[in-house]
């Protein structure tokens, strides 16, 4: 009986840690990566446009 209680408590604690700490941290990292990616894309497009306009004139 004690093993079953400890198994249930351990499972509940594991789920609590997963949903409270790990998933929000992963979502935050994905948001950060998307923001950095969008900024890098904007810089790449700006450098490409400036490079083409200065080379053609």
Beta strands, then each sheet from edge to edge (+ up, - down):
end
